């Protein structure tokens, strides 16, 4: 069975990076893009979040992951993970220390099912312990002691339970140009897993959207903006920025991030792409009035959609903008969307961000300008 788990081989990384870049060049050749800009990852210890199942075997306790084939329910086998060079060095350092601390502690060990790690370049670590049992006060007391012992933040989860011992997020610091931006990253919410590559993505998007000499700044809208990852990094290039997102947790984190970074020209609002489109189409609609869309002069749209890409309605809306920044985690759906967008726009910049080394996943960035 072919491995579904990354095999970290730093000596092979340059070759593997080149192969993935060549695949992108071939796949998009028909669109006649400019030369591909390639942004590499660290060759190991690049992932800032990860999760493991916890396996109980007699007195022993260890982490596992599953290698899966075509049928994940039938064709899978467990792999013991005493270390995980995909994850940050801090996560690897903590992995054995955590198990050693709970192995002989029945209150912490009993029916422990899964462990999730969330680490930041700023040095914060959040660990979620997930159980197949109700967590009582005795568990909380033992967990608080463990939290102090390990110097981390802990969360306990069980069915219909979430016990936060300190806070349920880490603060990340990403360097974008000369500025370091602070981001609240909430447990269970989406964040870019490869922080070093994320910094390169933000720098690229900021570079392609920088106004030309003597060009007057206009406005940017970002759909699917999450916690404002791109929104904040691009704010200085625009007069005003509006980020839209449907997750309440992500919107709250984005609003926290705006304030934490002292940025005064950005709004992040809970609004679907459909409502936003309706608001632009009808100035008298509820979304248009609620979010004062008439006050904006949008020249640019940034989209970072799910793997399914842009639906037909959103694609039609996006094609109206003078400039499009499209970040894609799925080259296949990006290529499908470009079949439509290339009828009205030309590709000015084309980038490959290796978020997931040693896998087939390829993250791409395209900057399009209306013809």
MARLUMVEX-901188 format. One record per residue (C-alpha): residue in one letter; residue number from 1; y, x, z. Coordinates in steps of 0.1 Angstrom, whole numbers, plus 5000, padded with zeros to 4 digits. Layout:
[A,NUM,[Y,X,Z]]
...
***
This chain:
[X,1,[5000,5000,5000]]
[X,2,[5034,5014,4990]]
[X,3,[5056,5020,5020]]
[X,4,[5084,4995,5028]]
[X,5,[5098,5018,5055]]
[X,6,[5122,5046,5045]]
[X,7,[5107,5080,5046]]
[X,8,[5136,5104,5055]]
[X,9,[5133,5136,5035]]
[X,10,[5166,5153,5035]]
[X,11,[5155,5180,5010]]
[X,12,[5148,5153,4985]]
[X,13,[5179,5133,4991]]
[X,14,[5201,5148,4963]]
[X,15,[5174,5140,4937]]
[X,16,[5169,5104,4950]]
[X,17,[5206,5098,4950]]
[X,18,[5209,5110,4914]]
[X,19,[5180,5087,4904]]
[X,20,[5197,5057,4919]]
[X,21,[5230,5065,4903]]
[X,22,[5213,5069,4869]]
[X,23,[5197,5035,4873]]
[X,24,[5232,5020,4879]]
[X,25,[5246,5037,4849]]
[X,26,[5218,5024,4827]]
[X,27,[5220,4989,4840]]
[X,28,[5257,4985,4834]]
[X,29,[5261,5006,4803]]
[X,30,[5266,4974,4782]]
[X,31,[5298,4967,4800]]
[X,32,[5312,5001,4791]]
[X,33,[5324,5010,4825]]
[X,34,[5343,5043,4833]]
[X,35,[5324,5072,4849]]
[X,36,[5305,5062,4880]]
[X,37,[5319,5074,4912]]
[X,38,[5291,5083,4936]]
[X,39,[5295,5082,4974]]
[X,40,[5266,5098,4992]]
[X,41,[5253,5091,5027]]
[X,42,[5244,5115,5054]]
[X,43,[5208,5126,5046]]
[X,44,[5195,5114,5080]]
[X,45,[5207,5095,5112]]
[X,46,[5230,5073,5092]]
[X,47,[5222,5038,5105]]
[X,48,[5242,5024,5134]]
[X,49,[5221,4994,5141]]
[X,50,[5183,4988,5142]]
[X,51,[5157,4967,5158]]
[X,52,[5121,4973,5168]]
[X,53,[5092,4951,5180]]
[X,54,[5079,4963,5214]]
[X,55,[5041,4968,5216]]
[X,56,[5022,4965,5249]]
[X,57,[4989,4984,5249]]
[X,58,[4974,4988,5284]]
[X,59,[4998,5008,5305]]
[X,60,[5015,5021,5274]]
[X,61,[5046,5007,5258]]
[X,62,[5060,5017,5224]]
[X,63,[5082,5006,5195]]
[X,64,[5067,4994,5162]]
[X,65,[5079,4984,5128]]
[X,66,[5059,4967,5101]]
[X,67,[5051,4980,5066]]
[X,68,[5049,4950,5043]]
[X,69,[5036,4944,5008]]
[X,70,[5040,4914,4985]]
[X,71,[5028,4889,5010]]
[X,72,[5045,4898,5043]]
[X,73,[5022,4874,5063]]
[X,74,[4990,4890,5051]]
[X,75,[4998,4925,5038]]
[X,76,[5014,4942,5067]]
[X,77,[5005,4969,5092]]
[X,78,[5022,4981,5123]]
[X,79,[5036,5016,5125]]
[X,80,[5044,5032,5158]]
[X,81,[5080,5045,5159]]
[X,82,[5084,5072,5186]]
[X,83,[5115,5083,5166]]
[X,84,[5134,5068,5137]]
[X,85,[5155,5094,5118]]
[X,86,[5171,5066,5098]]
[X,87,[5190,5056,5130]]
[X,88,[5219,5075,5146]]
[X,89,[5211,5104,5168]]
[X,90,[5223,5085,5198]]
[X,91,[5199,5057,5191]]
[X,92,[5170,5082,5188]]
[X,93,[5180,5098,5221]]
[X,94,[5181,5065,5238]]
[X,95,[5148,5051,5224]]
[X,96,[5124,5070,5247]]
[X,97,[5147,5069,5277]]
[X,98,[5148,5031,5276]]
[X,99,[5111,5027,5275]]
[X,100,[5106,5053,5302]]
[X,101,[5130,5034,5324]]
[X,102,[5112,5000,5320]]
[X,103,[5076,5010,5315]]
[X,104,[5068,5007,5353]]
[X,105,[5093,4979,5360]]
[X,106,[5075,4946,5357]]
[X,107,[5108,4926,5360]]
[X,108,[5121,4944,5329]]
[X,109,[5088,4949,5310]]
[X,110,[5070,4916,5313]]
[X,111,[5069,4898,5279]]
[X,112,[5095,4921,5264]]
[X,113,[5092,4913,5227]]
[X,114,[5120,4931,5208]]
[X,115,[5148,4956,5213]]
[X,116,[5179,4958,5192]]
[X,117,[5204,4987,5192]]
[X,118,[5240,4986,5181]]
[X,119,[5259,5019,5182]]
[X,120,[5294,5029,5170]]
[X,121,[5310,5061,5159]]
[X,122,[5333,5056,5188]]
[X,123,[5304,5063,5211]]
[X,124,[5296,5028,5224]]
[X,125,[5260,5015,5227]]
[X,126,[5248,4979,5230]]
[X,127,[5212,4971,5236]]
[X,128,[5197,4937,5234]]
[X,129,[5163,4930,5252]]
[X,130,[5145,4900,5238]]
[X,131,[5118,4882,5259]]
[X,132,[5092,4856,5255]]
[X,133,[5099,4842,5290]]
[X,134,[5128,4828,5310]]
[X,135,[5151,4854,5325]]
[X,136,[5157,4849,5363]]
[X,137,[5183,4863,5386]]
[X,138,[5158,4891,5396]]
[X,139,[5158,4902,5360]]
[X,140,[5196,4903,5359]]
[X,141,[5198,4925,5390]]
[X,142,[5172,4950,5376]]
[X,143,[5189,4950,5342]]
[X,144,[5223,4957,5358]]
[X,145,[5208,4987,5375]]
[X,146,[5192,4999,5342]]
[X,147,[5226,4995,5325]]
[X,148,[5242,5019,5349]]
[X,149,[5213,5043,5348]]
[X,150,[5214,5046,5310]]
[X,151,[5251,5043,5305]]
[X,152,[5249,5015,5279]]
[X,153,[5257,4978,5277]]
[X,154,[5228,4954,5280]]
[X,155,[5222,4918,5268]]
[X,156,[5191,4898,5277]]
[X,157,[5179,4871,5254]]
[X,158,[5152,4845,5257]]
[X,159,[5148,4810,5243]]
[X,160,[5181,4792,5249]]
[X,161,[5193,4821,5270]]
[X,162,[5218,4849,5264]]
[X,163,[5228,4869,5295]]
[X,164,[5257,4893,5288]]
[X,165,[5259,4920,5315]]
[X,166,[5292,4935,5303]]
[X,167,[5302,4924,5268]]
[X,168,[5284,4914,5236]]
[X,169,[5302,4937,5212]]
[X,170,[5309,4974,5206]]
[X,171,[5343,4988,5194]]
[X,172,[5340,5008,5163]]
[X,173,[5365,5033,5150]]
[X,174,[5366,5040,5112]]
[X,175,[5388,5066,5096]]
[X,176,[5406,5053,5065]]
[X,177,[5430,5078,5051]]
[X,178,[5452,5091,5078]]
[X,179,[5446,5060,5100]]
[X,180,[5418,5052,5124]]
[X,181,[5411,5015,5125]]
[X,182,[5394,4997,5154]]
[X,183,[5368,4970,5148]]
[X,184,[5351,4946,5172]]
[X,185,[5315,4944,5161]]
[X,186,[5297,4915,5178]]
[X,187,[5259,4916,5186]]
[X,188,[5240,4895,5160]]
[X,189,[5269,4894,5135]]
[X,190,[5269,4912,5102]]
[X,191,[5285,4947,5101]]
[X,192,[5280,4975,5076]]
[X,193,[5251,4995,5090]]
[X,194,[5260,5029,5075]]
[X,195,[5293,5036,5091]]
[X,196,[5300,5069,5072]]
[X,197,[5295,5052,5039]]
[X,198,[5315,5022,5051]]
[X,199,[5345,5046,5056]]
[X,200,[5341,5058,5020]]
[X,201,[5339,5022,5007]]
[X,202,[5371,5013,5026]]
[X,203,[5389,5044,5012]]
[X,204,[5378,5036,4977]]
[X,205,[5389,4999,4979]]
[X,206,[5422,5011,4993]]
[X,207,[5427,5036,4965]]
[X,208,[5419,5012,4937]]
[X,209,[5443,4985,4951]]
[X,210,[5472,5009,4958]]
[X,211,[5503,4996,4940]]
[X,212,[5516,5017,4911]]
[X,213,[5550,5034,4913]]
[X,214,[5578,5009,4914]]
[X,215,[5553,4980,4915]]
[X,216,[5563,4952,4938]]
[X,217,[5537,4943,4965]]
[X,218,[5521,4909,4961]]
[X,219,[5493,4892,4980]]
[X,220,[5455,4897,4985]]
[X,221,[5428,4871,4994]]
[X,222,[5394,4882,5006]]
[X,223,[5365,4858,5004]]
[X,224,[5336,4863,5028]]
[X,225,[5358,4886,5049]]
[X,226,[5335,4888,5080]]
[X,227,[5353,4906,5108]]
[X,228,[5381,4919,5085]]
[X,229,[5363,4951,5075]]
[X,230,[5381,4954,5041]]
[X,231,[5410,4931,5050]]
[X,232,[5425,4954,5075]]
[X,233,[5420,4986,5055]]
[X,234,[5438,4972,5025]]
[X,235,[5467,4955,5043]]
[X,236,[5492,4983,5037]]
[X,237,[5488,4978,4999]]
[X,238,[5499,4942,4999]]
[X,239,[5528,4920,5010]]
[X,240,[5505,4896,5028]]
[X,241,[5467,4893,5031]]
[X,242,[5446,4862,5038]]
[X,243,[5409,4866,5047]]
[X,244,[5386,4836,5046]]
[X,245,[5353,4833,5065]]
[X,246,[5331,4805,5077]]
[X,247,[5315,4822,5107]]
[X,248,[5334,4813,5139]]
[X,249,[5322,4846,5156]]
[X,250,[5334,4867,5127]]
[X,251,[5367,4849,5125]]
[X,252,[5373,4855,5162]]
[X,253,[5364,4892,5158]]
[X,254,[5387,4895,5128]]
[X,255,[5416,4880,5147]]
[X,256,[5409,4904,5176]]
[X,257,[5409,4933,5151]]
[X,258,[5442,4923,5136]]
[X,259,[5458,4924,5171]]
[X,260,[5440,4956,5182]]
[X,261,[5453,4975,5152]]
[X,262,[5489,4961,5153]]
[X,263,[5487,4947,5118]]
[X,264,[5513,4920,5111]]
[X,265,[5507,4909,5075]]
[X,266,[5471,4897,5078]]
[X,267,[5456,4863,5086]]
[X,268,[5419,4856,5089]]
[X,269,[5411,4819,5088]]
[X,270,[5379,4798,5091]]
[X,271,[5377,4784,5056]]
[X,272,[5350,4781,5030]]
[X,273,[5354,4794,4995]]
[X,274,[5352,4758,4983]]
[X,275,[5380,4747,5006]]
[X,276,[5402,4776,4995]]
[X,277,[5396,4768,4959]]
[X,278,[5405,4732,4965]]
[X,279,[5437,4743,4983]]
[X,280,[5448,4764,4953]]
[X,281,[5440,4736,4928]]
[X,282,[5458,4709,4948]]
[X,283,[5489,4719,4967]]
[X,284,[5488,4686,4985]]
[X,285,[5452,4690,4997]]
[X,286,[5444,4694,5034]]
[X,287,[5434,4731,5031]]
[X,288,[5466,4739,5011]]
[X,289,[5488,4723,5038]]
[X,290,[5468,4736,5068]]
[X,291,[5469,4772,5057]]
[X,292,[5502,4772,5038]]
[X,293,[5487,4785,5006]]
[X,294,[5518,4777,4987]]
[X,295,[5535,4805,5005]]
[X,296,[5512,4832,4989]]
[X,297,[5515,4850,4956]]
[X,298,[5480,4862,4951]]
[X,299,[5475,4889,4926]]
[X,300,[5442,4903,4938]]
[X,301,[5409,4889,4952]]
[X,302,[5383,4909,4970]]
[X,303,[5347,4896,4972]]
[X,304,[5317,4910,4990]]
[X,305,[5292,4882,4986]]
[X,306,[5256,4878,4998]]
[X,307,[5228,4890,4976]]
[X,308,[5228,4858,4956]]
[X,309,[5262,4868,4942]]
[X,310,[5290,4844,4933]]
[X,311,[5282,4808,4925]]
[X,312,[5296,4792,4893]]
[X,313,[5326,4775,4911]]
[X,314,[5337,4807,4930]]
[X,315,[5331,4828,4898]]
[X,316,[5355,4805,4879]]
[X,317,[5381,4807,4906]]
[X,318,[5378,4845,4909]]
[X,319,[5383,4849,4872]]
[X,320,[5418,4836,4875]]
[X,321,[5431,4866,4894]]
[X,322,[5448,4895,4877]]
[X,323,[5427,4920,4897]]
[X,324,[5393,4917,4912]]
[X,325,[5376,4941,4937]]
[X,326,[5339,4932,4937]]
[X,327,[5316,4948,4963]]
[X,328,[5280,4940,4957]]
[X,329,[5248,4946,4976]]
[X,330,[5227,4934,4946]]
[X,331,[5233,4950,4912]]
[X,332,[5213,4923,4895]]
[X,333,[5235,4894,4905]]
[X,334,[5266,4917,4900]]
[X,335,[5255,4922,4864]]
[X,336,[5250,4884,4860]]
[X,337,[5285,4878,4873]]
[X,338,[5300,4904,4851]]
[X,339,[5286,4886,4820]]
[X,340,[5313,4860,4829]]
[X,341,[5340,4882,4843]]
[X,342,[5340,4907,4814]]
[X,343,[5352,4880,4791]]
[X,344,[5385,4880,4809]]
[X,345,[5387,4914,4827]]
[X,346,[5379,4950,4820]]
[X,347,[5363,4974,4844]]
[X,348,[5388,5000,4856]]
[X,349,[5367,5017,4883]]
[X,350,[5330,5017,4890]]
[X,351,[5314,5031,4922]]
[X,352,[5280,5035,4939]]
[X,353,[5278,5036,4977]]
[X,354,[5245,5047,4990]]
[X,355,[5244,5025,5021]]
[X,356,[5205,5026,5023]]
[X,357,[5191,5061,5014]]
[X,358,[5153,5063,5006]]
[X,359,[5152,5027,4996]]
[X,360,[5157,5009,4962]]
[X,361,[5189,4992,4975]]
[X,362,[5221,5001,4957]]
[X,363,[5256,4990,4968]]
[X,364,[5281,4989,4940]]
[X,365,[5319,4985,4937]]
[X,366,[5337,4973,4906]]
[X,367,[5375,4971,4901]]
[X,368,[5385,4947,4873]]
[X,369,[5418,4941,4857]]
[X,370,[5427,4911,4836]]
[X,371,[5429,4918,4798]]
***
